[in-house]
Amino acid sequence: MQTMERKILITGGAGFIGSHLVRLMVNRYPNYLIVNLDALTYAGNPANLRDIEEAANYRFERVDICDVEAVREVFERHAIDSVIHLAAESHVDRSIDDPFAFARTNVLGTLTLLQVAKERWTDDAQHLFYHVSTDEVYGSLGAEGAFTESSRYEPHSPYSASKASSDHFVRAFHDTFGLPTVISNCSNNYGPYQFPEKLIPLFINNIRERRALPVYGRGENVRDWLYVEDHARAIDLIFHRGRVGETYNIGGSNEWRNIDLVRLLVATTDRLLGRAEGEDDNLITFVRDRAGHDLRYAIDSTKLREELGWHPEVSFEEGIERTVRWYLHNDEWLTAVTSGEYRNYYSRMYDGR
Ligand code: TDX
């Protein structure tokens, strides 16, 4: 095989955002070796990457980021020089049920990767530990304003507390040991391959099956939505041109109240299914609010736009249309991940690789 310019470990590459990033990097950089390290828990699915799994510059390693020996072996086997770390437990409602799983994967897993990178990267080669994080670490906003890179950390859910903690460890390894790190904090993502526990894919699936749409509280919470490929492009840019030791906020500047978004999803899905307008409005059901539910997130991505010239390329109208179409045309994928069958199938397929 030709000599690879960079050997990049992408953790969580079988997940939603990770699979989009792996696809982008494998296709755009034939001279980079892309090693996807993923434990294939419930939300990680190699079917998300079927189109690139035979690529010459792609490898898959089924490893838990908390398993220090296995992580060391992967670094050694592939002479890893950089990490883009996305592996995480990411669903807020699950973190309310089982906070320990979030501390384990998000905090101890990140610490394990940092420790191995620090041990291994003692030469003068080019290295980078890129940590992918969330806007939720900054807490909740009132009606006005947006989070900047210097906003105070104020996490409210066990999920955001675990991500905040992982961000702190990354900065600590930079400041204490000189590890070359960079962090980005992104707003809510949407698009193909998102696990249907998150609002948008869950609701598209429920509309398709004519099941109730459980809107928490009064649906007045606001989120800033970004198409997942725009996030992957931002990561690529920050990986190559971001300044070491810095943090970059990534956001869509696209705020929606949940209830307005849900109405848009109902209208779009009904239209694409050929159903009459308004036919499924009655599926909208207001339910008990999520505990500690953050009112509003909004990201100020001026730094990323001005320093690195990034901007979102996919409008929300276009992105929602593409996303609803994708879920409706990939009902096999949806049925497989919701039934859990894929887990048995892929566990057999990937064991012992
Ligand atoms: O059934 C639902 N009903 C509902 O009203 C679900 C699943 C969600 N919601 C609301 C809660 C939020 O206000 O919709 C909004 C979006 O919910 P999620 O999709 O669960 O996302 P959120 O809680 O905003 O967190 C997301 O953004 C930051 C991701 O899940 C995180 O992983 C990311 O870091």
Residues whose N, C-alpha, C, O or C-beta is under 5 A from the ligand:
A	BS01	TDX	S90 H91 V92 T134 N188 E197 K198 L199 P214 V215 Y216 N221 N258
